[in-house]
Amino acid sequence: MIEFKRTGNNILGIDEYYYEGVRFLYKKGKSSKICCFFPSFVQVGKSQRYHYLREFSNIEETTLWFLDTEKGRGSYALDDNFKFLNKIKFIIEKIKKMNSKIFLLGSSKGATIALFIYSLFTSNKDIYLCVHAPQFYLVDFLNTTKSNDIKNNIESIFQGDYDQIFHTLYKDKKFKACSRIYISCGVDDGYHLRKALPYLFDLLVKKKLSPIFIPVSGSHNDTSIQEYIKIVHSLLNGTLEYDIYKFTIEQLINLILKFEDHILFENTIFNKSHAESILKNHFKNNTKIISIKSKNYIIETPYFADVLYTIYYRDNEGTKKNYDYTKKRIYYIKVEGNLREIAFFLKLNSKVLTVKLDSFDIEQIILNTSSDAIYYA
């Protein structure tokens, strides 16, 4: 490591290095994998620190931990002309061997920096991206979290519209089709589910990338972080199994309904076999899974509904009158659509559909549902 100078600091037995303003820890490993961890926020008034150091200091992979720019709590590694980001990329490439696999890792701000770095590589062949709850529109997030110090840091050193930074970095990039992108988020992390991930997934998919969304329990800085740590360990060990992250149908429905853009959910770990298992578990033996084609599901389920009967008769004077009454009856309903549409159906919101039936004594059946994808057997 000729280009990189030691600072003299040693944390948990790992030497710190310095290269043109970039401070980082470097631990040489035995495997051909290189793990790169990027820093999250620290509390206001606290000094920057290396994140995920204790959790991954003993892994066999060669590992780098980076700090943000030296200004206060950092600036999302942003400076004029992306010099700082490119220096990080230079460090990684210097340490990378011919056949090394690079893993870009981090949560929150660190996840966002990892995504920035990903865009700088001309080839994404051997790059794995595994991040947790990244931001997308930085101005909105910094305003929401009242992180004025970081906002001021960025505005003082970055020349450009940093709220559109993802569009700037990914604009002219052409990637090979890739599914080695894993993005997790807590199911109770409403901000990132609504205001970050849908836009991020939309951008990545348009770039012919296939990100996989892994929902985990918790919100932003609680149990979800522990779940993310498990995901990274599993990914490095080659044992990442999506079945670990199964949810009940109620959790699944609530998760789907938080999304403003269904493209996020269509790229989830809920594959065909998983979807079938959770649907069967919810509907027990009363529902048939008719077919699962691509992202489209067809189920047949019993539904209790108030049926309006209308009996017509004539009174003594011969005037036609009618008598209405309701009775609960069970019908088998075919529901077709993606998991989002089925979830809306199961949620049974307030929209009313009036459906004509062929039975001679039934005028109509009224269902309270919000699904537009309902067919009657």
Stockholm file with secondary structure:
# STOCKHOLM 1.0

chainA/1-377         MIEFKRTGNNILGIDEYYYEGVRFLYKKGKSSKICCFFPSFVQVGKSQRYHYLREFSNIEETTLWFLDTEKGRGSYALDDNFKFLNKIKFIIEKIKKMNSKIFLLGSSKGATIALFIYSLFTSNKDIYLCVHAPQFYLVDFLNTTKSNDIKNNIESIFQGDYDQIFHTLYKDKKFKACSRIYISCGVDDGYHLRKALPYLFDLLVKKKLSPIFIPVSGSHNDTSIQEYIKIVHSLLNGTLEYDIYKFTIEQLINLILKFEDHILFENTIFNKSHAESILKNHFKNNTKIISIKSKNYIIETPYFADVLYTIYYRDNEGTKKNYDYTKKRIYYIKVEGNLREIAFFLKLNSKVLTVKLDSFDIEQIILNTSSDAIYYA
#=GR chainA/1-377 SS CTTCEEEEEEETTEEEEEETTEEEEEECCSSSEEEEECCCCCCTTCCCCCTTHHHHTTCSSEEEEECCCSSTTCCTTCCGGGHHHHHHHHHHHHHCCTTCEEEEEEETHHHHHHHHHHHHCSCCTTEEEEEESCCSSHHHHHHHTTCHHHHHHHHHHCCSCGGGHHHHHHTTCCCCCBCCEEEEEETTCHHHHHHTHHHHHHHHHHTTBCCEEEEESSCSSSHHHHHHHHHHHHHHHTCCCGGGGCCCHHHHHHHHHTCSSTTTGGGBSCCHHHHHHHHHHHHTTSCEEEEEETTEEEEEEEEEEEEEEEEEEECTTCCEEEEEEEEEEEEEEEEEECHHHHHHHHHTCSCEEEECCCCTTEEEEEEECCCSCEEEC
#=GC SS_cons         CTTCEEEEEEETTEEEEEETTEEEEEECCSSSEEEEECCCCCCTTCCCCCTTHHHHTTCSSEEEEECCCSSTTCCTTCCGGGHHHHHHHHHHHHHCCTTCEEEEEEETHHHHHHHHHHHHCSCCTTEEEEEESCCSSHHHHHHHTTCHHHHHHHHHHCCSCGGGHHHHHHTTCCCCCBCCEEEEEETTCHHHHHHTHHHHHHHHHHTTBCCEEEEESSCSSSHHHHHHHHHHHHHHHTCCCGGGGCCCHHHHHHHHHTCSSTTTGGGBSCCHHHHHHHHHHHHTTSCEEEEEETTEEEEEEEEEEEEEEEEEEECTTCCEEEEEEEEEEEEEEEEEECHHHHHHHHHTCSCEEEECCCCTTEEEEEEECCCSCEEEC
//
